[in-house]
């Protein structure tokens, strides 16, 4: 389960004798318990935003005047709350400030990050089957970085990918089969990567077949309500 660790500093505490944070970060990172995190600027650099009666009220500084403030955050993945608390207790700032450990809000069935990535890949496969360019391109971010090396040609960018799909779909009759092989997924709440082989088969009007296999690496980003492809690199392995 994932936990948010809020690192709360104390501006009245003497931090001169505090141990460095780097060994804590390195140790948890090596065993996969710390997924990511970062320090935050001081509260004096914060801006507090409120909306009252339709008016945006902006105040320089933190939302509450207190000697304790959030100095940074870490996202942990632990088997239990006790394990997360134990990790928090070993954070150097715990000796002069406080650590708030809070579980992530539980996701509903089918809402986990890996399921979302696999669903997007399935959507792309269906778009190929229907030879639907718009449906396929809807799986990509507008600024997606795409590189394809197929048929002895290199294509870069979303516009070139659109043209390649248009040429492919126009050159065949019936559905285009997109078969994903050896799919490996690595994701978290914000980004993800997949590595696989993709075999594309279809039939031309003269009865000859298109059959090529590519090695594909894909990067994904969570944009709020869904995931989109932001990077894709594909190279042909076999062509028939």
C-alpha positions as CSV (number, residue, x, y, z in Angstrom):
1,X,0.0,0.0,0.0
2,X,1.2,3.5,-0.7
3,X,1.6,6.2,2.0
4,X,2.3,9.9,1.8
5,X,4.9,11.0,4.2
6,X,4.7,14.7,5.0
7,X,8.0,16.0,6.4
8,X,7.1,18.7,8.9
9,X,9.9,21.0,10.0
10,X,10.1,23.3,13.0
11,X,11.5,26.8,12.4
12,X,12.3,27.1,16.1
13,X,14.4,23.9,16.2
14,X,18.2,23.7,16.0
15,X,18.9,21.6,12.9
16,X,22.7,21.9,13.2
17,X,23.1,18.4,14.7
18,X,20.6,16.7,12.4
19,X,21.9,13.7,10.4
20,X,21.9,14.1,6.6
21,X,18.8,12.9,4.8
22,X,20.6,11.3,1.8
23,X,21.4,8.0,3.4
24,X,17.7,7.6,4.4
25,X,16.6,8.3,0.8
26,X,19.2,5.9,-0.6
27,X,18.4,3.1,1.7
28,X,14.7,3.2,1.2
29,X,15.1,3.7,-2.6
30,X,17.4,0.6,-2.9
31,X,14.7,-1.6,-1.4
32,X,11.9,-0.1,-3.3
33,X,10.1,1.4,-0.4
34,X,10.5,5.1,-1.4
35,X,8.9,5.8,-4.8
36,X,9.7,9.5,-5.0
37,X,9.6,12.7,-3.1
38,X,11.1,16.2,-2.9
39,X,12.0,19.1,-0.6
40,X,9.7,22.2,-0.7
41,X,10.7,25.8,-0.5
42,X,10.2,27.7,2.8
43,X,6.7,28.8,3.9
44,X,7.7,32.4,3.2
45,X,7.7,31.5,-0.6
46,X,4.2,30.0,-0.4
47,X,1.0,31.6,-1.8
48,X,-2.3,30.8,-0.3
49,X,-5.3,30.9,-2.7
50,X,-9.0,31.1,-1.6
51,X,-12.1,31.9,-3.6
52,X,-14.9,33.7,-1.8
53,X,-18.1,34.9,-3.6
54,X,-16.4,34.3,-6.9
55,X,-13.4,36.5,-6.0
56,X,-9.9,35.0,-6.0
57,X,-8.1,35.9,-2.8
58,X,-4.4,35.5,-2.8
59,X,-2.2,35.8,0.3
60,X,1.5,35.5,0.3
61,X,2.7,32.9,2.8
62,X,1.3,29.7,4.3
63,X,-2.4,29.2,5.1
64,X,-1.7,29.1,8.8
65,X,0.8,30.8,11.0
66,X,2.6,28.1,12.9
67,X,6.1,27.2,13.8
68,X,5.7,23.8,12.1
69,X,5.5,23.6,8.3
70,X,5.6,21.0,5.5
71,X,9.2,21.0,4.4
72,X,8.9,18.1,1.9
73,X,7.2,14.9,1.0
74,X,7.9,11.3,0.2
75,X,5.7,8.6,-1.3
76,X,6.4,5.2,0.3
77,X,5.1,1.8,-0.6
78,X,5.0,-0.5,2.4
79,X,3.2,-3.7,3.4
80,X,1.6,-2.0,6.5
81,X,1.1,1.2,8.3
82,X,3.6,0.0,11.0
83,X,6.3,-0.4,8.3
84,X,5.6,3.1,7.0
85,X,5.7,4.5,10.6
86,X,9.0,2.7,11.2
87,X,10.5,4.3,8.0
88,X,9.2,7.7,9.1
89,X,10.8,7.3,12.5
90,X,14.2,6.8,10.8
91,X,13.9,10.1,8.8
92,X,16.4,12.6,10.3
93,X,13.8,15.4,10.4
94,X,11.8,13.3,12.9
95,X,14.4,14.2,15.5
96,X,13.7,17.9,15.3
97,X,10.2,18.1,13.7
98,X,7.4,15.7,12.9
99,X,6.4,13.2,10.3
100,X,2.8,12.8,9.2
101,X,2.1,9.3,7.7
102,X,-1.1,9.1,5.7
103,X,-2.4,6.3,3.5
104,X,-3.4,7.0,-0.1
105,X,-7.1,7.0,-0.7
106,X,-8.1,3.4,-1.7
107,X,-8.8,3.0,-5.4
108,X,-11.9,1.2,-6.6
109,X,-11.8,-2.0,-8.6
110,X,-10.1,-1.5,-11.9
111,X,-8.7,1.9,-11.0
112,X,-5.1,1.0,-10.3
113,X,-2.4,2.4,-12.5
114,X,-1.4,-0.8,-14.3
115,X,-5.1,-1.5,-15.2
116,X,-5.4,2.0,-16.7
117,X,-2.3,1.4,-18.9
118,X,-3.4,-2.0,-20.1
119,X,-6.9,-0.5,-20.9
120,X,-5.3,2.2,-23.0
121,X,-3.3,-0.5,-24.9
122,X,-6.5,-2.4,-25.5
123,X,-8.1,0.8,-26.8
124,X,-5.3,1.2,-29.3
125,X,-5.7,-2.4,-30.4
126,X,-9.4,-1.8,-31.0
127,X,-8.7,1.4,-33.0
128,X,-6.4,-0.6,-35.3
129,X,-9.0,-3.3,-35.7
130,X,-11.6,-0.7,-36.8
131,X,-9.0,1.2,-38.8
132,X,-10.0,4.3,-36.9
133,X,-7.3,7.0,-37.0
134,X,-9.0,9.5,-34.7
135,X,-9.6,6.8,-32.1
136,X,-6.0,5.7,-32.3
137,X,-4.5,9.2,-32.0
138,X,-6.8,9.9,-29.0
139,X,-4.6,7.6,-27.0
140,X,-1.7,10.1,-27.5
141,X,-0.9,13.4,-25.9
142,X,-0.9,16.3,-28.5
143,X,2.9,16.8,-27.8
144,X,3.7,13.1,-27.8
145,X,7.3,12.3,-28.8
146,X,7.0,9.4,-31.3
147,X,9.8,7.7,-33.3
148,X,9.1,4.8,-35.7
149,X,11.5,2.9,-37.9
150,X,9.5,0.7,-40.1
151,X,9.6,-0.3,-43.8
152,X,13.1,1.1,-43.9
153,X,11.8,4.6,-43.1
154,X,12.1,6.7,-40.0
155,X,9.1,8.8,-38.9
156,X,9.0,11.3,-36.0
157,X,6.2,13.2,-34.4
158,X,2.4,12.8,-34.1
159,X,1.8,14.2,-37.6
160,X,4.1,11.7,-39.2
161,X,2.4,9.0,-37.1
162,X,-1.0,10.1,-38.3
163,X,0.2,9.9,-41.9
164,X,1.7,6.5,-41.4
165,X,-1.6,5.2,-39.9
166,X,-3.6,6.8,-42.7
167,X,-1.3,5.0,-45.3
168,X,-1.6,1.7,-43.5
169,X,-5.4,1.7,-43.0
170,X,-5.9,2.9,-46.6
171,X,-3.7,0.1,-48.1
172,X,-5.7,-2.9,-46.6
173,X,-9.1,-4.3,-46.5
174,X,-10.8,-5.6,-43.4
175,X,-9.5,-5.2,-39.9
176,X,-5.9,-4.6,-38.9
177,X,-4.8,-7.0,-36.2
178,X,-2.5,-5.6,-33.5
179,X,-1.1,-8.4,-31.3
180,X,0.8,-7.4,-28.2
181,X,3.4,-9.9,-27.1
182,X,5.5,-10.1,-23.9
183,X,4.0,-6.9,-22.4
184,X,5.9,-5.6,-19.4
185,X,4.4,-2.8,-17.4
186,X,6.0,-0.4,-14.9
187,X,3.8,2.4,-13.5
188,X,3.0,4.6,-10.6
189,X,0.4,7.2,-9.9
190,X,1.7,9.7,-12.4
191,X,3.9,8.0,-15.1
192,X,4.5,4.6,-16.6
193,X,6.4,2.6,-19.2
194,X,5.7,-0.5,-21.1
195,X,8.0,-2.7,-23.2
196,X,6.7,-5.3,-25.6
197,X,6.7,-6.7,-29.1
198,X,3.8,-5.7,-31.4
199,X,2.8,-7.8,-34.4
200,X,0.6,-6.0,-37.0
201,X,-1.1,-8.1,-39.7
202,X,-3.6,-7.2,-42.4
203,X,-4.6,-8.1,-45.9
204,X,-4.1,-5.9,-49.0
205,X,-6.8,-5.7,-51.8
206,X,-4.6,-8.0,-54.0
207,X,-4.6,-10.7,-51.4
208,X,-1.0,-10.2,-50.2
209,X,-0.5,-9.8,-46.5
210,X,1.2,-7.2,-44.3
211,X,2.9,-8.9,-41.4
212,X,5.5,-7.1,-39.4
213,X,6.7,-7.2,-35.8
214,X,8.1,-4.3,-33.9
215,X,9.9,-3.8,-30.6
216,X,8.0,-1.0,-28.9
217,X,8.8,1.1,-25.8
218,X,6.0,3.4,-24.6
219,X,5.8,6.1,-22.0
220,X,2.6,7.2,-20.3
221,X,1.5,10.2,-18.2
222,X,-1.6,10.6,-16.0
223,X,-3.4,13.9,-17.0
224,X,-6.0,13.7,-14.4
225,X,-8.9,11.6,-15.5
226,X,-7.0,9.3,-17.9
227,X,-3.6,8.2,-19.1
228,X,-2.1,9.2,-22.5
229,X,0.9,8.1,-24.4
230,X,3.6,10.8,-24.3
231,X,6.5,8.8,-25.8
232,X,6.7,5.9,-28.2
233,X,9.7,4.3,-29.8
234,X,9.2,1.4,-32.3
235,X,11.7,-0.4,-34.4
236,X,10.8,-3.2,-36.9
237,X,12.2,-6.6,-35.9
238,X,10.7,-8.8,-38.6
239,X,8.7,-8.1,-41.8
240,X,6.9,-10.4,-44.2
